Amino acid sequence: MTEKLKMMRGSGNVFLDLGYSREEAQNLILRSDLMSRIERYVRASGLSQKECAARMGVTQPRLNDLLKAKIDKFSLDALVNMLGHAGMRVELKVRKAA
């Protein structure tokens, strides 16, 4: 019962490693990063979900979907808009792929 585990070095993008296309993996990693930033904002604010949702221009159930990591329900536009409503600025950097 001693199986050898085979380890592989990751690409740096978990979604690419899971088999998504390069384009979809890039979109998902950007969305997950923005969702994480929103989650940190909510936790650090000390406000209720309802209050945070109002600040971000969404409903409490919509914010709850984000906090439950339902990534398929959020576009990059929606996440950028939520952060903008919360008084944050999102910057984008583009560079040639390796």
DOMARMI-361913 format. One record per residue (C-alpha): residue in one letter; residue number from 1; x, y negated, z. Coordinates in pm, whole numbers, plus 50000, padded with zeros to 5 digits. Each point is the difference from the previous one (the first is absolute). Example, Ala and Ser with C-alpha at 12.3 -4.5 7.8 and 13.67 -1.06 7.14 Angstrom:
2
<a 1 <51230 50450 50780>>
<s 2 <50137 49656 49934>>
//
This chain:
98
<m 1 <50000 50000 50000>>
<t 2 <50295 49769 49943>>
<e 3 <49922 49792 49694>>
<k 4 <50246 49741 49881>>
<l 5 <49849 49658 49961>>
<k 6 <50090 49817 49684>>
<m 7 <50042 49628 50054>>
<m 8 <49994 49745 49723>>
<r 9 <50097 49635 50011>>
<g 10 <49698 49777 49958>>
<s 11 <49968 49733 49735>>
<g 12 <49920 49724 50249>>
<n 13 <49635 50002 49894>>
<v 14 <49793 50268 50170>>
<f 15 <49727 49973 49735>>
<l 16 <50248 50074 49721>>
<d 17 <50126 50296 50202>>
<l 18 <49640 50124 50030>>
<g 19 <49969 50014 49623>>
<y 20 <49828 49674 49905>>
<s 21 <50112 49834 49677>>
<r 22 <50269 49734 50039>>
<e 23 <49747 49722 49933>>
<e 24 <49738 50130 50243>>
<a 25 <50263 50072 50265>>
<q 26 <50125 49641 49978>>
<n 27 <49648 49864 50035>>
<l 28 <49930 50226 50298>>
<i 29 <50320 49905 50182>>
<l 30 <49920 49630 49958>>
<r 31 <49645 50050 50126>>
<s 32 <50115 50209 50297>>
<d 33 <50254 49732 50096>>
<l 34 <49735 49726 49991>>
<m 35 <49759 50219 50197>>
<s 36 <50267 50057 50265>>
<r 37 <50058 49626 50027>>
<i 38 <49628 49940 50048>>
<e 39 <49983 50273 50264>>
<r 40 <50290 49838 50190>>
<y 41 <49825 49662 49978>>
<v 42 <49677 50145 50143>>
<r 43 <50179 50175 50287>>
<a 44 <50214 49697 50087>>
<s 45 <49711 49752 49982>>
<g 46 <49820 50128 50308>>
<l 47 <49672 49934 49819>>
<s 48 <49718 50243 49941>>
<q 49 <49967 50167 49662>>
<k 50 <49695 49784 49933>>
<e 51 <50193 49680 50072>>
<c 52 <50297 50110 49790>>
<a 53 <49772 50103 49716>>
<a 54 <49834 49657 50002>>
<r 55 <50342 49832 49984>>
<m 56 <50093 50218 49703>>
<g 57 <49675 49939 49814>>
<v 58 <49874 50359 50022>>
<t 59 <49749 50193 50206>>
<q 60 <50095 50201 50307>>
<p 61 <49921 50333 49827>>
<r 62 <50231 49898 49714>>
<l 63 <50282 49921 50243>>
<n 64 <49932 50329 50176>>
<d 65 <50049 50184 49669>>
<l 66 <50339 49832 49970>>
<l 67 <50098 50094 50355>>
<k 68 <49904 50360 49921>>
<a 69 <50246 49986 49704>>
<k 70 <49738 50046 49730>>
<i 71 <50243 49873 49738>>
<d 72 <49776 50095 49707>>
<k 73 <49750 49734 50108>>
<f 74 <50244 49706 49969>>
<s 75 <50155 49834 49698>>
<l 76 <50312 49787 50015>>
<d 77 <49781 49694 49933>>
<a 78 <49771 50077 50293>>
<l 79 <50294 50048 50239>>
<v 80 <50173 49680 49887>>
<n 81 <49672 49810 50045>>
<m 82 <49953 50139 50352>>
<l 83 <50351 49893 50099>>
<g 84 <49946 49658 49846>>
<h 85 <49680 49950 50201>>
<a 86 <50196 50095 50312>>
<g 87 <50249 49722 49928>>
<m 88 <50279 50216 49864>>
<r 89 <50189 49964 49675>>
<v 90 <50083 50300 49784>>
<e 91 <50310 49985 49782>>
<l 92 <50087 50233 49716>>
<k 93 <50347 50086 49878>>
<v 94 <50054 50161 49662>>
<r 95 <50327 50158 49892>>
<k 96 <50121 50253 49748>>
<a 97 <49941 50360 50108>>
<a 98 <50302 50210 50085>>
//
